[in-house]
Amino acid sequence: MEFDWPREDAEFRSELRAFLDETLPDDWSELSKDGPGSDAQATFSREFCRRLADRGWLTQHWPSEFGGRDCTPWRHAILGEELWAIGEPRGPQYMNYNWIGPAIMHYGTEEQQAYHLPRMAGGQVLWCQGFSEPDAGSDLVALRTQARREGDEYVINGQKIWTSYANHAEFIILLVRTDPGSKRHRGISVLLVPMDAPGIEVREIPSVVGDRYFHEVFFTDVRVPVSCRLGPENEGWDVVSYALAFERAGAARYARAALTIDRLAELARERGMLEDPKIQERLGEARAMCEAGRLLAYRVIDLRTKGHPPSADTNLARVAGTRADTAIAELALEIFGAEALEYGSFADSNFRMAITAGVAVGATEIQLNLIASRWLGLPREP
Ligand SMILES: Cc1cc2nc3c(=O)[nH]c(=O)nc-3n(C[C@H](O)[C@H](O)[C@H](O)COP(=O)(O)OP(=O)(O)OC[C@H]3O[C@@H](n4cnc5c(N)ncnc54)[C@H](O)[C@@H]3O)c2cc1C
């Protein structure tokens, strides 16, 4: 067991920090205030990802045959930590590198890999995730969007909801029912659908997470070739389970939370609030939660590096990360007081991000259910 970073990884982190100092505009906090769905940040993110790609950093953990540099997942984790901590300037593209690209590497045909992966590795394409539906969120297998097969095509009809970044995305990774008589996990397939296909309509849903973030996406007789399917027909649940295992531990929430804690401690000192033992205690507790989130996330990366299949460790890491986020965001509200009411302020942005963390990618209650059954061996709910 070795808890220190190898020299070359530590050097990469320093180089990356210097690059970020140079590259991020002075008004980055203003630019990022409206979230990654805003037009301004989406435009900036494309340019930023292209620059990361030019340096070979964007997909360095991918195999070289797919545009990567064969680095271990640890390099990508360092990139994720540094970028998440400052508000994720890759914007929506982080999903390409964390889980959509890996799912295409694992399940894609040669044609799909040759078409999609170089575009992702070049930092030039935005994807969105079409999983949730109005009556299929936590219970994702209740999904009803259908893709009926007609010769060499699928004809898609249905609706998705809460689709982040659908307004900017060129592609959607879409979960559909391809066997109309099927139920639950069976009869589901995954399609890689261009967002400009005729019959797709995107409507924005206003939300607390920022401008133009959530959307409803409607599909009316959308025709795509069968070659758009990722993985075997009707066995899409395996593809999703594989992809979600990557996604759940993908965002380095603990890294941003740790920076927030440092800033809060400083502020509490300036305001004389450290004399209150309760504040001291909560700061210490929140820091411990961050550290737990970090170490549990590292365990997931370690297991992945060693080629172990996804396990309940991912759910544990996710719960610890979101709990740390929430505890810190609530503490920030208290320390900033009335200033936290200002839109886009440090405390406001943190709080808005934290309240959604326990819902996205499977709500905390669902993660806890999975831990109960997979880790503790408790009976699954009927
Ligand atoms: C920031 C953010 C980004 C998102 N981006 C996307 C995206 O890009 N694409 C996409 O497809 N979806 C996206 N989602 C949707 C997200 O996946 C769903 O919101 C989530 O799966 C929960 O589903 P739901 O909203 O339908 O809530 P519900 O499933 O209706 O759950 C409501 C409440 O009931 C609880 N609950 C439900 N079932 C159980 C149970 N069995 N045991 C205990 N408690 C239960 C839940 O924990 C939750 O608190 C996003 C959500 C957020 C917050």
The ligand as an SDF file (V2000), in Angstrom:
LIG
                    3D

 53 58  0  0  0  0  0  0  0  0999 V2000
  -28.0250   17.3890  -11.7890 C   0  0  0  0  0  0  0  0  0  0  0  0
  -28.7980   16.2940  -12.4740 C   0  0  0  0  0  0  0  0  0  0  0  0
  -28.4610   15.9330  -13.7620 C   0  0  0  0  0  0  0  0  0  0  0  0
  -29.1860   14.9240  -14.4130 C   0  0  0  0  0  0  0  0  0  0  0  0
  -28.8600   14.6250  -15.7090 N   0  0  0  0  0  0  0  0  0  0  0  0
  -29.5130   13.6430  -16.3410 C   0  0  0  0  0  0  0  0  0  0  0  0
  -29.1800   13.3180  -17.7050 C   0  0  0  0  0  0  0  0  0  0  0  0
  -28.3390   13.9610  -18.3280 O   0  0  0  0  0  0  0  0  0  0  0  0
  -29.8510   12.3020  -18.2950 N   0  0  0  0  0  0  0  0  0  0  0  0
  -30.7920   11.5550  -17.6480 C   0  0  0  0  0  0  0  0  0  0  0  0
  -31.3000   10.6010  -18.2260 O   0  0  0  0  0  0  0  0  0  0  0  0
  -31.1710   11.8650  -16.3660 N   0  0  0  0  0  0  0  0  0  0  0  0
  -30.5500   12.8780  -15.7150 C   0  0  0  0  0  0  0  0  0  0  0  0
  -30.9060   13.2140  -14.4200 N   0  0  0  0  0  0  0  0  0  0  0  0
  -32.0380   12.5330  -13.8090 C   0  0  0  0  0  0  0  0  0  0  0  0
  -31.6680   11.5910  -12.6870 C   0  0  0  0  0  0  0  0  0  0  0  0
  -31.0360   10.4440  -13.1810 O   0  0  0  0  0  0  0  0  0  0  0  0
  -32.9840   11.2530  -11.9440 C   0  0  0  0  0  0  0  0  0  0  0  0
  -33.4500   12.4720  -11.3830 O   0  0  0  0  0  0  0  0  0  0  0  0
  -32.7610   10.2470  -10.8660 C   0  0  0  0  0  0  0  0  0  0  0  0
  -32.5120    8.9880  -11.4310 O   0  0  0  0  0  0  0  0  0  0  0  0
  -34.0060   10.1550   -9.9330 C   0  0  0  0  0  0  0  0  0  0  0  0
  -35.1580    9.9340  -10.6940 O   0  0  0  0  0  0  0  0  0  0  0  0
  -36.4520   10.8520  -10.5240 P   0  0  0  0  0  0  0  0  0  0  0  0
  -36.0410   12.2770  -10.6590 O   0  0  0  0  0  0  0  0  0  0  0  0
  -37.4950   10.3330  -11.4610 O   0  0  0  0  0  0  0  0  0  0  0  0
  -36.9210   10.6690   -9.0310 O   0  0  0  0  0  0  0  0  0  0  0  0
  -37.7470    9.4530   -8.4330 P   0  0  0  0  0  0  0  0  0  0  0  0
  -37.2210    8.1800   -8.9750 O   0  0  0  0  0  0  0  0  0  0  0  0
  -39.1960    9.7280   -8.6290 O   0  0  0  0  0  0  0  0  0  0  0  0
  -37.3710    9.5330   -6.9180 O   0  0  0  0  0  0  0  0  0  0  0  0
  -37.9520   10.5180   -6.0700 C   0  0  0  0  0  0  0  0  0  0  0  0
  -37.4930   10.2500   -4.6510 C   0  0  0  0  0  0  0  0  0  0  0  0
  -37.9300    8.9460   -4.2240 O   0  0  0  0  0  0  0  0  0  0  0  0
  -36.8290    8.1840   -3.7460 C   0  0  0  0  0  0  0  0  0  0  0  0
  -36.9710    6.7820   -4.1530 N   0  0  0  0  0  0  0  0  0  0  0  0
  -37.3700    6.3340   -5.3600 C   0  0  0  0  0  0  0  0  0  0  0  0
  -37.3130    4.9770   -5.3810 N   0  0  0  0  0  0  0  0  0  0  0  0
  -36.8620    4.5720   -4.1550 C   0  0  0  0  0  0  0  0  0  0  0  0
  -36.5670    3.3080   -3.5780 C   0  0  0  0  0  0  0  0  0  0  0  0
  -36.7200    2.1890   -4.2620 N   0  0  0  0  0  0  0  0  0  0  0  0
  -36.0980    3.2860   -2.2940 N   0  0  0  0  0  0  0  0  0  0  0  0
  -35.9090    4.4390   -1.5880 C   0  0  0  0  0  0  0  0  0  0  0  0
  -36.1670    5.6740   -2.1030 N   0  0  0  0  0  0  0  0  0  0  0  0
  -36.6420    5.7430   -3.3640 C   0  0  0  0  0  0  0  0  0  0  0  0
  -35.6060    8.7730   -4.4450 C   0  0  0  0  0  0  0  0  0  0  0  0
  -34.4490    8.5440   -3.7400 O   0  0  0  0  0  0  0  0  0  0  0  0
  -35.9600   10.2450   -4.5180 C   0  0  0  0  0  0  0  0  0  0  0  0
  -35.5870   10.8870   -3.3230 O   0  0  0  0  0  0  0  0  0  0  0  0
  -30.2420   14.2410  -13.7510 C   0  0  0  0  0  0  0  0  0  0  0  0
  -30.5920   14.6200  -12.4490 C   0  0  0  0  0  0  0  0  0  0  0  0
  -29.8990   15.6340  -11.8140 C   0  0  0  0  0  0  0  0  0  0  0  0
  -30.3080   16.0410  -10.4340 C   0  0  0  0  0  0  0  0  0  0  0  0
  1  2  1  0
  2  3  1  0
  2 52  2  0
  3  4  2  0
  4  5  1  0
  4 50  1  0
  5  6  2  0
  6  7  1  0
  6 13  1  0
  7  8  2  0
  7  9  1  0
  9 10  1  0
 10 11  2  0
 10 12  1  0
 12 13  2  0
 13 14  1  0
 14 15  1  0
 14 50  1  0
 15 16  1  0
 16 17  1  0
 16 18  1  0
 18 19  1  0
 18 20  1  0
 20 21  1  0
 20 22  1  0
 22 23  1  0
 23 24  1  0
 24 25  2  0
 24 26  1  0
 24 27  1  0
 27 28  1  0
 28 29  2  0
 28 30  1  0
 28 31  1  0
 31 32  1  0
 32 33  1  0
 33 34  1  0
 33 48  1  0
 34 35  1  0
 35 36  1  0
 35 46  1  0
 36 37  1  0
 36 45  1  0
 37 38  2  0
 38 39  1  0
 39 40  1  0
 39 45  2  0
 40 41  1  0
 40 42  2  0
 42 43  1  0
 43 44  2  0
 44 45  1  0
 46 47  1  0
 46 48  1  0
 48 49  1  0
 50 51  2  0
 51 52  1  0
 52 53  1  0
M  END
$$$$
